[in-house]
């Protein structure tokens, strides 16, 4: 449920991070993993969540090890040190229907994460609950509108035990 001071898609600190509508980009194309990280990082910059310098740390983190987590999803993010470049915690989602080669894996959904502290833990748990159910994972990867992505992620937050 959205609180009185919360807009649809904005994070609810008690329930974990949920992407805002303007942080979701559907039907995109990327030449490669670097381009995909660039697009999701630019989305975080565009919504005012991070400073320009955060984008470089996302590329550094990806170079250090793949952020692919399975089921066609990658979660690019910065390093612990990059938190100095985070203005507010946020999640951005960029969908690549044609897929992006991610070190031999096919990524269809890129979820960029920027956090000031540990809010990402509950979000990652919610994302994991979606990805372990093949039908839900497919619905998330192939969503046709931003509200569907928010609804899928929000439902796992509200249904947790």
MODELLER restraints for C-alpha pairs under 7 A, 6 or more apart:
rsr = mdl.restraints
at = mdl.atoms
rsr.add(forms.Gaussian(group=physical.xy_distance, feature=features.Distance(at['CA:2:A'], at['CA:8:A']), mean=6.65, stdev=0.5))
rsr.add(forms.Gaussian(group=physical.xy_distance, feature=features.Distance(at['CA:8:A'], at['CA:20:A']), mean=6.91, stdev=0.5))
rsr.add(forms.Gaussian(group=physical.xy_distance, feature=features.Distance(at['CA:9:A'], at['CA:18:A']), mean=5.97, stdev=0.5))
rsr.add(forms.Gaussian(group=physical.xy_distance, feature=features.Distance(at['CA:9:A'], at['CA:19:A']), mean=5.49, stdev=0.5))
rsr.add(forms.Gaussian(group=physical.xy_distance, feature=features.Distance(at['CA:9:A'], at['CA:20:A']), mean=3.89, stdev=0.5))
rsr.add(forms.Gaussian(group=physical.xy_distance, feature=features.Distance(at['CA:9:A'], at['CA:21:A']), mean=5.56, stdev=0.5))
rsr.add(forms.Gaussian(group=physical.xy_distance, feature=features.Distance(at['CA:9:A'], at['CA:150:A']), mean=6.27, stdev=0.5))
rsr.add(forms.Gaussian(group=physical.xy_distance, feature=features.Distance(at['CA:10:A'], at['CA:18:A']), mean=6.23, stdev=0.5))
rsr.add(forms.Gaussian(group=physical.xy_distance, feature=features.Distance(at['CA:10:A'], at['CA:19:A']), mean=6.26, stdev=0.5))
rsr.add(forms.Gaussian(group=physical.xy_distance, feature=features.Distance(at['CA:10:A'], at['CA:20:A']), mean=4.70, stdev=0.5))
rsr.add(forms.Gaussian(group=physical.xy_distance, feature=features.Distance(at['CA:11:A'], at['CA:17:A']), mean=4.69, stdev=0.5))
rsr.add(forms.Gaussian(group=physical.xy_distance, feature=features.Distance(at['CA:11:A'], at['CA:18:A']), mean=4.92, stdev=0.5))
rsr.add(forms.Gaussian(group=physical.xy_distance, feature=features.Distance(at['CA:11:A'], at['CA:19:A']), mean=6.71, stdev=0.5))
rsr.add(forms.Gaussian(group=physical.xy_distance, feature=features.Distance(at['CA:15:A'], at['CA:157:A']), mean=6.10, stdev=0.5))
rsr.add(forms.Gaussian(group=physical.xy_distance, feature=features.Distance(at['CA:16:A'], at['CA:119:A']), mean=5.89, stdev=0.5))
rsr.add(forms.Gaussian(group=physical.xy_distance, feature=features.Distance(at['CA:16:A'], at['CA:120:A']), mean=6.92, stdev=0.5))
rsr.add(forms.Gaussian(group=physical.xy_distance, feature=features.Distance(at['CA:16:A'], at['CA:122:A']), mean=5.16, stdev=0.5))
rsr.add(forms.Gaussian(group=physical.xy_distance, feature=features.Distance(at['CA:16:A'], at['CA:123:A']), mean=5.19, stdev=0.5))
rsr.add(forms.Gaussian(group=physical.xy_distance, feature=features.Distance(at['CA:17:A'], at['CA:90:A']), mean=6.66, stdev=0.5))
rsr.add(forms.Gaussian(group=physical.xy_distance, feature=features.Distance(at['CA:17:A'], at['CA:91:A']), mean=6.70, stdev=0.5))
rsr.add(forms.Gaussian(group=physical.xy_distance, feature=features.Distance(at['CA:17:A'], at['CA:119:A']), mean=6.61, stdev=0.5))
rsr.add(forms.Gaussian(group=physical.xy_distance, feature=features.Distance(at['CA:17:A'], at['CA:120:A']), mean=6.62, stdev=0.5))
rsr.add(forms.Gaussian(group=physical.xy_distance, feature=features.Distance(at['CA:17:A'], at['CA:123:A']), mean=5.34, stdev=0.5))
rsr.add(forms.Gaussian(group=physical.xy_distance, feature=features.Distance(at['CA:18:A'], at['CA:91:A']), mean=6.60, stdev=0.5))
rsr.add(forms.Gaussian(group=physical.xy_distance, feature=features.Distance(at['CA:18:A'], at['CA:150:A']), mean=6.58, stdev=0.5))
rsr.add(forms.Gaussian(group=physical.xy_distance, feature=features.Distance(at['CA:18:A'], at['CA:153:A']), mean=6.83, stdev=0.5))
rsr.add(forms.Gaussian(group=physical.xy_distance, feature=features.Distance(at['CA:18:A'], at['CA:154:A']), mean=6.77, stdev=0.5))
rsr.add(forms.Gaussian(group=physical.xy_distance, feature=features.Distance(at['CA:19:A'], at['CA:90:A']), mean=6.71, stdev=0.5))
rsr.add(forms.Gaussian(group=physical.xy_distance, feature=features.Distance(at['CA:19:A'], at['CA:91:A']), mean=4.95, stdev=0.5))
rsr.add(forms.Gaussian(group=physical.xy_distance, feature=features.Distance(at['CA:19:A'], at['CA:92:A']), mean=5.80, stdev=0.5))
rsr.add(forms.Gaussian(group=physical.xy_distance, feature=features.Distance(at['CA:19:A'], at['CA:150:A']), mean=6.57, stdev=0.5))
rsr.add(forms.Gaussian(group=physical.xy_distance, feature=features.Distance(at['CA:21:A'], at['CA:146:A']), mean=6.07, stdev=0.5))
rsr.add(forms.Gaussian(group=physical.xy_distance, feature=features.Distance(at['CA:23:A'], at['CA:43:A']), mean=6.17, stdev=0.5))
rsr.add(forms.Gaussian(group=physical.xy_distance, feature=features.Distance(at['CA:23:A'], at['CA:47:A']), mean=6.60, stdev=0.5))
rsr.add(forms.Gaussian(group=physical.xy_distance, feature=features.Distance(at['CA:23:A'], at['CA:92:A']), mean=4.69, stdev=0.5))
rsr.add(forms.Gaussian(group=physical.xy_distance, feature=features.Distance(at['CA:23:A'], at['CA:93:A']), mean=6.25, stdev=0.5))
rsr.add(forms.Gaussian(group=physical.xy_distance, feature=features.Distance(at['CA:24:A'], at['CA:92:A']), mean=5.82, stdev=0.5))
rsr.add(forms.Gaussian(group=physical.xy_distance, feature=features.Distance(at['CA:24:A'], at['CA:93:A']), mean=4.69, stdev=0.5))
rsr.add(forms.Gaussian(group=physical.xy_distance, feature=features.Distance(at['CA:24:A'], at['CA:94:A']), mean=5.87, stdev=0.5))
rsr.add(forms.Gaussian(group=physical.xy_distance, feature=features.Distance(at['CA:24:A'], at['CA:146:A']), mean=5.90, stdev=0.5))
rsr.add(forms.Gaussian(group=physical.xy_distance, feature=features.Distance(at['CA:25:A'], at['CA:93:A']), mean=6.21, stdev=0.5))
rsr.add(forms.Gaussian(group=physical.xy_distance, feature=features.Distance(at['CA:25:A'], at['CA:94:A']), mean=4.69, stdev=0.5))
rsr.add(forms.Gaussian(group=physical.xy_distance, feature=features.Distance(at['CA:25:A'], at['CA:95:A']), mean=6.25, stdev=0.5))
rsr.add(forms.Gaussian(group=physical.xy_distance, feature=features.Distance(at['CA:26:A'], at['CA:94:A']), mean=5.88, stdev=0.5))
rsr.add(forms.Gaussian(group=physical.xy_distance, feature=features.Distance(at['CA:26:A'], at['CA:95:A']), mean=4.78, stdev=0.5))
rsr.add(forms.Gaussian(group=physical.xy_distance, feature=features.Distance(at['CA:27:A'], at['CA:95:A']), mean=5.72, stdev=0.5))
rsr.add(forms.Gaussian(group=physical.xy_distance, feature=features.Distance(at['CA:27:A'], at['CA:96:A']), mean=5.74, stdev=0.5))
rsr.add(forms.Gaussian(group=physical.xy_distance, feature=features.Distance(at['CA:27:A'], at['CA:97:A']), mean=5.92, stdev=0.5))
rsr.add(forms.Gaussian(group=physical.xy_distance, feature=features.Distance(at['CA:28:A'], at['CA:95:A']), mean=5.93, stdev=0.5))
rsr.add(forms.Gaussian(group=physical.xy_distance, feature=features.Distance(at['CA:28:A'], at['CA:96:A']), mean=4.99, stdev=0.5))
rsr.add(forms.Gaussian(group=physical.xy_distance, feature=features.Distance(at['CA:29:A'], at['CA:96:A']), mean=5.53, stdev=0.5))
rsr.add(forms.Gaussian(group=physical.xy_distance, feature=features.Distance(at['CA:29:A'], at['CA:98:A']), mean=7.00, stdev=0.5))
rsr.add(forms.Gaussian(group=physical.xy_distance, feature=features.Distance(at['CA:30:A'], at['CA:36:A']), mean=5.40, stdev=0.5))
rsr.add(forms.Gaussian(group=physical.xy_distance, feature=features.Distance(at['CA:30:A'], at['CA:100:A']), mean=6.43, stdev=0.5))
rsr.add(forms.Gaussian(group=physical.xy_distance, feature=features.Distance(at['CA:32:A'], at['CA:100:A']), mean=5.79, stdev=0.5))
rsr.add(forms.Gaussian(group=physical.xy_distance, feature=features.Distance(at['CA:32:A'], at['CA:101:A']), mean=6.10, stdev=0.5))
rsr.add(forms.Gaussian(group=physical.xy_distance, feature=features.Distance(at['CA:33:A'], at['CA:100:A']), mean=6.35, stdev=0.5))
rsr.add(forms.Gaussian(group=physical.xy_distance, feature=features.Distance(at['CA:33:A'], at['CA:101:A']), mean=6.35, stdev=0.5))
rsr.add(forms.Gaussian(group=physical.xy_distance, feature=features.Distance(at['CA:33:A'], at['CA:102:A']), mean=5.58, stdev=0.5))
rsr.add(forms.Gaussian(group=physical.xy_distance, feature=features.Distance(at['CA:37:A'], at['CA:59:A']), mean=6.86, stdev=0.5))
rsr.add(forms.Gaussian(group=physical.xy_distance, feature=features.Distance(at['CA:37:A'], at['CA:76:A']), mean=6.40, stdev=0.5))
rsr.add(forms.Gaussian(group=physical.xy_distance, feature=features.Distance(at['CA:40:A'], at['CA:92:A']), mean=6.31, stdev=0.5))
rsr.add(forms.Gaussian(group=physical.xy_distance, feature=features.Distance(at['CA:40:A'], at['CA:93:A']), mean=6.72, stdev=0.5))
rsr.add(forms.Gaussian(group=physical.xy_distance, feature=features.Distance(at['CA:40:A'], at['CA:94:A']), mean=5.97, stdev=0.5))
rsr.add(forms.Gaussian(group=physical.xy_distance, feature=features.Distance(at['CA:40:A'], at['CA:110:A']), mean=6.87, stdev=0.5))
rsr.add(forms.Gaussian(group=physical.xy_distance, feature=features.Distance(at['CA:40:A'], at['CA:112:A']), mean=5.59, stdev=0.5))
rsr.add(forms.Gaussian(group=physical.xy_distance, feature=features.Distance(at['CA:41:A'], at['CA:55:A']), mean=5.36, stdev=0.5))
rsr.add(forms.Gaussian(group=physical.xy_distance, feature=features.Distance(at['CA:41:A'], at['CA:112:A']), mean=6.55, stdev=0.5))
rsr.add(forms.Gaussian(group=physical.xy_distance, feature=features.Distance(at['CA:43:A'], at['CA:92:A']), mean=6.38, stdev=0.5))
rsr.add(forms.Gaussian(group=physical.xy_distance, feature=features.Distance(at['CA:44:A'], at['CA:50:A']), mean=6.01, stdev=0.5))
rsr.add(forms.Gaussian(group=physical.xy_distance, feature=features.Distance(at['CA:44:A'], at['CA:92:A']), mean=6.06, stdev=0.5))
rsr.add(forms.Gaussian(group=physical.xy_distance, feature=features.Distance(at['CA:45:A'], at['CA:51:A']), mean=6.14, stdev=0.5))
rsr.add(forms.Gaussian(group=physical.xy_distance, feature=features.Distance(at['CA:45:A'], at['CA:52:A']), mean=6.45, stdev=0.5))
rsr.add(forms.Gaussian(group=physical.xy_distance, feature=features.Distance(at['CA:49:A'], at['CA:86:A']), mean=6.10, stdev=0.5))
rsr.add(forms.Gaussian(group=physical.xy_distance, feature=features.Distance(at['CA:49:A'], at['CA:87:A']), mean=5.13, stdev=0.5))
rsr.add(forms.Gaussian(group=physical.xy_distance, feature=features.Distance(at['CA:49:A'], at['CA:88:A']), mean=5.00, stdev=0.5))
rsr.add(forms.Gaussian(group=physical.xy_distance, feature=features.Distance(at['CA:49:A'], at['CA:89:A']), mean=6.44, stdev=0.5))
rsr.add(forms.Gaussian(group=physical.xy_distance, feature=features.Distance(at['CA:49:A'], at['CA:90:A']), mean=6.15, stdev=0.5))
rsr.add(forms.Gaussian(group=physical.xy_distance, feature=features.Distance(at['CA:50:A'], at['CA:85:A']), mean=5.70, stdev=0.5))
rsr.add(forms.Gaussian(group=physical.xy_distance, feature=features.Distance(at['CA:50:A'], at['CA:86:A']), mean=4.40, stdev=0.5))
rsr.add(forms.Gaussian(group=physical.xy_distance, feature=features.Distance(at['CA:50:A'], at['CA:87:A']), mean=5.20, stdev=0.5))
rsr.add(forms.Gaussian(group=physical.xy_distance, feature=features.Distance(at['CA:50:A'], at['CA:88:A']), mean=6.99, stdev=0.5))
rsr.add(forms.Gaussian(group=physical.xy_distance, feature=features.Distance(at['CA:51:A'], at['CA:85:A']), mean=5.24, stdev=0.5))
rsr.add(forms.Gaussian(group=physical.xy_distance, feature=features.Distance(at['CA:51:A'], at['CA:86:A']), mean=6.41, stdev=0.5))
rsr.add(forms.Gaussian(group=physical.xy_distance, feature=features.Distance(at['CA:53:A'], at['CA:85:A']), mean=6.44, stdev=0.5))
rsr.add(forms.Gaussian(group=physical.xy_distance, feature=features.Distance(at['CA:54:A'], at['CA:78:A']), mean=6.60, stdev=0.5))
rsr.add(forms.Gaussian(group=physical.xy_distance, feature=features.Distance(at['CA:54:A'], at['CA:82:A']), mean=6.11, stdev=0.5))
rsr.add(forms.Gaussian(group=physical.xy_distance, feature=features.Distance(at['CA:54:A'], at['CA:85:A']), mean=5.52, stdev=0.5))
rsr.add(forms.Gaussian(group=physical.xy_distance, feature=features.Distance(at['CA:57:A'], at['CA:78:A']), mean=4.95, stdev=0.5))
rsr.add(forms.Gaussian(group=physical.xy_distance, feature=features.Distance(at['CA:57:A'], at['CA:79:A']), mean=6.38, stdev=0.5))
rsr.add(forms.Gaussian(group=physical.xy_distance, feature=features.Distance(at['CA:57:A'], at['CA:82:A']), mean=6.32, stdev=0.5))
rsr.add(forms.Gaussian(group=physical.xy_distance, feature=features.Distance(at['CA:58:A'], at['CA:76:A']), mean=6.21, stdev=0.5))
rsr.add(forms.Gaussian(group=physical.xy_distance, feature=features.Distance(at['CA:58:A'], at['CA:77:A']), mean=5.05, stdev=0.5))
rsr.add(forms.Gaussian(group=physical.xy_distance, feature=features.Distance(at['CA:58:A'], at['CA:78:A']), mean=4.33, stdev=0.5))
rsr.add(forms.Gaussian(group=physical.xy_distance, feature=features.Distance(at['CA:61:A'], at['CA:77:A']), mean=6.93, stdev=0.5))
rsr.add(forms.Gaussian(group=physical.xy_distance, feature=features.Distance(at['CA:61:A'], at['CA:78:A']), mean=5.90, stdev=0.5))
rsr.add(forms.Gaussian(group=physical.xy_distance, feature=features.Distance(at['CA:61:A'], at['CA:79:A']), mean=6.27, stdev=0.5))
rsr.add(forms.Gaussian(group=physical.xy_distance, feature=features.Distance(at['CA:62:A'], at['CA:76:A']), mean=6.72, stdev=0.5))
rsr.add(forms.Gaussian(group=physical.xy_distance, feature=features.Distance(at['CA:67:A'], at['CA:74:A']), mean=5.28, stdev=0.5))
rsr.add(forms.Gaussian(group=physical.xy_distance, feature=features.Distance(at['CA:67:A'], at['CA:75:A']), mean=5.31, stdev=0.5))
rsr.add(forms.Gaussian(group=physical.xy_distance, feature=features.Distance(at['CA:67:A'], at['CA:76:A']), mean=5.66, stdev=0.5))
rsr.add(forms.Gaussian(group=physical.xy_distance, feature=features.Distance(at['CA:68:A'], at['CA:74:A']), mean=4.01, stdev=0.5))
rsr.add(forms.Gaussian(group=physical.xy_distance, feature=features.Distance(at['CA:68:A'], at['CA:75:A']), mean=6.41, stdev=0.5))
rsr.add(forms.Gaussian(group=physical.xy_distance, feature=features.Distance(at['CA:71:A'], at['CA:131:A']), mean=6.35, stdev=0.5))
rsr.add(forms.Gaussian(group=physical.xy_distance, feature=features.Distance(at['CA:71:A'], at['CA:137:A']), mean=6.74, stdev=0.5))
rsr.add(forms.Gaussian(group=physical.xy_distance, feature=features.Distance(at['CA:72:A'], at['CA:106:A']), mean=5.68, stdev=0.5))
rsr.add(forms.Gaussian(group=physical.xy_distance, feature=features.Distance(at['CA:72:A'], at['CA:107:A']), mean=4.22, stdev=0.5))
rsr.add(forms.Gaussian(group=physical.xy_distance, feature=features.Distance(at['CA:72:A'], at['CA:108:A']), mean=5.18, stdev=0.5))
rsr.add(forms.Gaussian(group=physical.xy_distance, feature=features.Distance(at['CA:72:A'], at['CA:109:A']), mean=6.31, stdev=0.5))
rsr.add(forms.Gaussian(group=physical.xy_distance, feature=features.Distance(at['CA:73:A'], at['CA:107:A']), mean=5.36, stdev=0.5))
rsr.add(forms.Gaussian(group=physical.xy_distance, feature=features.Distance(at['CA:73:A'], at['CA:108:A']), mean=6.21, stdev=0.5))
rsr.add(forms.Gaussian(group=physical.xy_distance, feature=features.Distance(at['CA:73:A'], at['CA:109:A']), mean=4.88, stdev=0.5))
rsr.add(forms.Gaussian(group=physical.xy_distance, feature=features.Distance(at['CA:73:A'], at['CA:110:A']), mean=5.81, stdev=0.5))
rsr.add(forms.Gaussian(group=physical.xy_distance, feature=features.Distance(at['CA:74:A'], at['CA:107:A']), mean=6.53, stdev=0.5))
rsr.add(forms.Gaussian(group=physical.xy_distance, feature=features.Distance(at['CA:74:A'], at['CA:109:A']), mean=6.56, stdev=0.5))
rsr.add(forms.Gaussian(group=physical.xy_distance, feature=features.Distance(at['CA:74:A'], at['CA:110:A']), mean=4.99, stdev=0.5))
rsr.add(forms.Gaussian(group=physical.xy_distance, feature=features.Distance(at['CA:74:A'], at['CA:111:A']), mean=6.16, stdev=0.5))
rsr.add(forms.Gaussian(group=physical.xy_distance, feature=features.Distance(at['CA:75:A'], at['CA:110:A']), mean=5.91, stdev=0.5))
rsr.add(forms.Gaussian(group=physical.xy_distance, feature=features.Distance(at['CA:75:A'], at['CA:111:A']), mean=4.69, stdev=0.5))
rsr.add(forms.Gaussian(group=physical.xy_distance, feature=features.Distance(at['CA:75:A'], at['CA:112:A']), mean=5.47, stdev=0.5))
rsr.add(forms.Gaussian(group=physical.xy_distance, feature=features.Distance(at['CA:75:A'], at['CA:113:A']), mean=6.79, stdev=0.5))
rsr.add(forms.Gaussian(group=physical.xy_distance, feature=features.Distance(at['CA:76:A'], at['CA:111:A']), mean=6.47, stdev=0.5))
rsr.add(forms.Gaussian(group=physical.xy_distance, feature=features.Distance(at['CA:76:A'], at['CA:112:A']), mean=4.96, stdev=0.5))
rsr.add(forms.Gaussian(group=physical.xy_distance, feature=features.Distance(at['CA:76:A'], at['CA:113:A']), mean=6.52, stdev=0.5))
rsr.add(forms.Gaussian(group=physical.xy_distance, feature=features.Distance(at['CA:77:A'], at['CA:112:A']), mean=5.71, stdev=0.5))
rsr.add(forms.Gaussian(group=physical.xy_distance, feature=features.Distance(at['CA:77:A'], at['CA:113:A']), mean=5.04, stdev=0.5))
rsr.add(forms.Gaussian(group=physical.xy_distance, feature=features.Distance(at['CA:77:A'], at['CA:114:A']), mean=6.24, stdev=0.5))
rsr.add(forms.Gaussian(group=physical.xy_distance, feature=features.Distance(at['CA:78:A'], at['CA:114:A']), mean=6.97, stdev=0.5))
rsr.add(forms.Gaussian(group=physical.xy_distance, feature=features.Distance(at['CA:83:A'], at['CA:115:A']), mean=6.69, stdev=0.5))
rsr.add(forms.Gaussian(group=physical.xy_distance, feature=features.Distance(at['CA:83:A'], at['CA:116:A']), mean=5.68, stdev=0.5))
rsr.add(forms.Gaussian(group=physical.xy_distance, feature=features.Distance(at['CA:86:A'], at['CA:114:A']), mean=6.46, stdev=0.5))
rsr.add(forms.Gaussian(group=physical.xy_distance, feature=features.Distance(at['CA:86:A'], at['CA:115:A']), mean=6.61, stdev=0.5))
rsr.add(forms.Gaussian(group=physical.xy_distance, feature=features.Distance(at['CA:86:A'], at['CA:116:A']), mean=6.26, stdev=0.5))
rsr.add(forms.Gaussian(group=physical.xy_distance, feature=features.Distance(at['CA:88:A'], at['CA:115:A']), mean=6.83, stdev=0.5))
rsr.add(forms.Gaussian(group=physical.xy_distance, feature=features.Distance(at['CA:88:A'], at['CA:116:A']), mean=6.54, stdev=0.5))
rsr.add(forms.Gaussian(group=physical.xy_distance, feature=features.Distance(at['CA:89:A'], at['CA:114:A']), mean=5.36, stdev=0.5))
rsr.add(forms.Gaussian(group=physical.xy_distance, feature=features.Distance(at['CA:89:A'], at['CA:115:A']), mean=4.16, stdev=0.5))
rsr.add(forms.Gaussian(group=physical.xy_distance, feature=features.Distance(at['CA:89:A'], at['CA:116:A']), mean=5.61, stdev=0.5))
rsr.add(forms.Gaussian(group=physical.xy_distance, feature=features.Distance(at['CA:90:A'], at['CA:113:A']), mean=6.23, stdev=0.5))
rsr.add(forms.Gaussian(group=physical.xy_distance, feature=features.Distance(at['CA:90:A'], at['CA:114:A']), mean=5.41, stdev=0.5))
rsr.add(forms.Gaussian(group=physical.xy_distance, feature=features.Distance(at['CA:90:A'], at['CA:115:A']), mean=6.41, stdev=0.5))
rsr.add(forms.Gaussian(group=physical.xy_distance, feature=features.Distance(at['CA:91:A'], at['CA:111:A']), mean=6.77, stdev=0.5))
rsr.add(forms.Gaussian(group=physical.xy_distance, feature=features.Distance(at['CA:91:A'], at['CA:112:A']), mean=5.62, stdev=0.5))
rsr.add(forms.Gaussian(group=physical.xy_distance, feature=features.Distance(at['CA:91:A'], at['CA:113:A']), mean=4.75, stdev=0.5))
rsr.add(forms.Gaussian(group=physical.xy_distance, feature=features.Distance(at['CA:91:A'], at['CA:114:A']), mean=6.39, stdev=0.5))
rsr.add(forms.Gaussian(group=physical.xy_distance, feature=features.Distance(at['CA:92:A'], at['CA:111:A']), mean=5.64, stdev=0.5))
rsr.add(forms.Gaussian(group=physical.xy_distance, feature=features.Distance(at['CA:92:A'], at['CA:112:A']), mean=4.95, stdev=0.5))
rsr.add(forms.Gaussian(group=physical.xy_distance, feature=features.Distance(at['CA:92:A'], at['CA:113:A']), mean=6.59, stdev=0.5))
rsr.add(forms.Gaussian(group=physical.xy_distance, feature=features.Distance(at['CA:93:A'], at['CA:109:A']), mean=6.96, stdev=0.5))
rsr.add(forms.Gaussian(group=physical.xy_distance, feature=features.Distance(at['CA:93:A'], at['CA:110:A']), mean=5.74, stdev=0.5))
rsr.add(forms.Gaussian(group=physical.xy_distance, feature=features.Distance(at['CA:93:A'], at['CA:111:A']), mean=4.53, stdev=0.5))
rsr.add(forms.Gaussian(group=physical.xy_distance, feature=features.Distance(at['CA:93:A'], at['CA:112:A']), mean=6.27, stdev=0.5))
rsr.add(forms.Gaussian(group=physical.xy_distance, feature=features.Distance(at['CA:94:A'], at['CA:109:A']), mean=5.90, stdev=0.5))
rsr.add(forms.Gaussian(group=physical.xy_distance, feature=features.Distance(at['CA:94:A'], at['CA:110:A']), mean=5.16, stdev=0.5))
rsr.add(forms.Gaussian(group=physical.xy_distance, feature=features.Distance(at['CA:94:A'], at['CA:111:A']), mean=6.48, stdev=0.5))
rsr.add(forms.Gaussian(group=physical.xy_distance, feature=features.Distance(at['CA:95:A'], at['CA:108:A']), mean=5.78, stdev=0.5))
rsr.add(forms.Gaussian(group=physical.xy_distance, feature=features.Distance(at['CA:95:A'], at['CA:109:A']), mean=4.54, stdev=0.5))
rsr.add(forms.Gaussian(group=physical.xy_distance, feature=features.Distance(at['CA:95:A'], at['CA:110:A']), mean=6.26, stdev=0.5))
rsr.add(forms.Gaussian(group=physical.xy_distance, feature=features.Distance(at['CA:96:A'], at['CA:108:A']), mean=4.67, stdev=0.5))
rsr.add(forms.Gaussian(group=physical.xy_distance, feature=features.Distance(at['CA:96:A'], at['CA:109:A']), mean=5.96, stdev=0.5))
rsr.add(forms.Gaussian(group=physical.xy_distance, feature=features.Distance(at['CA:97:A'], at['CA:108:A']), mean=5.62, stdev=0.5))
rsr.add(forms.Gaussian(group=physical.xy_distance, feature=features.Distance(at['CA:99:A'], at['CA:106:A']), mean=5.63, stdev=0.5))
rsr.add(forms.Gaussian(group=physical.xy_distance, feature=features.Distance(at['CA:99:A'], at['CA:107:A']), mean=5.21, stdev=0.5))
rsr.add(forms.Gaussian(group=physical.xy_distance, feature=features.Distance(at['CA:99:A'], at['CA:108:A']), mean=4.70, stdev=0.5))
rsr.add(forms.Gaussian(group=physical.xy_distance, feature=features.Distance(at['CA:100:A'], at['CA:106:A']), mean=5.59, stdev=0.5))
rsr.add(forms.Gaussian(group=physical.xy_distance, feature=features.Distance(at['CA:100:A'], at['CA:107:A']), mean=5.06, stdev=0.5))
rsr.add(forms.Gaussian(group=physical.xy_distance, feature=features.Distance(at['CA:100:A'], at['CA:108:A']), mean=6.57, stdev=0.5))
rsr.add(forms.Gaussian(group=physical.xy_distance, feature=features.Distance(at['CA:101:A'], at['CA:107:A']), mean=6.47, stdev=0.5))
rsr.add(forms.Gaussian(group=physical.xy_distance, feature=features.Distance(at['CA:108:A'], at['CA:141:A']), mean=6.02, stdev=0.5))
rsr.add(forms.Gaussian(group=physical.xy_distance, feature=features.Distance(at['CA:109:A'], at['CA:141:A']), mean=5.75, stdev=0.5))
rsr.add(forms.Gaussian(group=physical.xy_distance, feature=features.Distance(at['CA:126:A'], at['CA:153:A']), mean=6.58, stdev=0.5))
rsr.add(forms.Gaussian(group=physical.xy_distance, feature=features.Distance(at['CA:126:A'], at['CA:156:A']), mean=5.46, stdev=0.5))
rsr.add(forms.Gaussian(group=physical.xy_distance, feature=features.Distance(at['CA:126:A'], at['CA:157:A']), mean=5.68, stdev=0.5))
rsr.add(forms.Gaussian(group=physical.xy_distance, feature=features.Distance(at['CA:127:A'], at['CA:153:A']), mean=6.72, stdev=0.5))
rsr.add(forms.Gaussian(group=physical.xy_distance, feature=features.Distance(at['CA:129:A'], at['CA:156:A']), mean=6.58, stdev=0.5))
rsr.add(forms.Gaussian(group=physical.xy_distance, feature=features.Distance(at['CA:130:A'], at['CA:136:A']), mean=5.53, stdev=0.5))
rsr.add(forms.Gaussian(group=physical.xy_distance, feature=features.Distance(at['CA:130:A'], at['CA:137:A']), mean=5.61, stdev=0.5))
rsr.add(forms.Gaussian(group=physical.xy_distance, feature=features.Distance(at['CA:130:A'], at['CA:156:A']), mean=6.84, stdev=0.5))
rsr.add(forms.Gaussian(group=physical.xy_distance, feature=features.Distance(at['CA:131:A'], at['CA:137:A']), mean=4.68, stdev=0.5))
rsr.add(forms.Gaussian(group=physical.xy_distance, feature=features.Distance(at['CA:140:A'], at['CA:149:A']), mean=5.92, stdev=0.5))
rsr.add(forms.Gaussian(group=physical.xy_distance, feature=features.Distance(at['CA:140:A'], at['CA:152:A']), mean=6.88, stdev=0.5))
rsr.add(forms.Gaussian(group=physical.xy_distance, feature=features.Distance(at['CA:143:A'], at['CA:149:A']), mean=6.37, stdev=0.5))
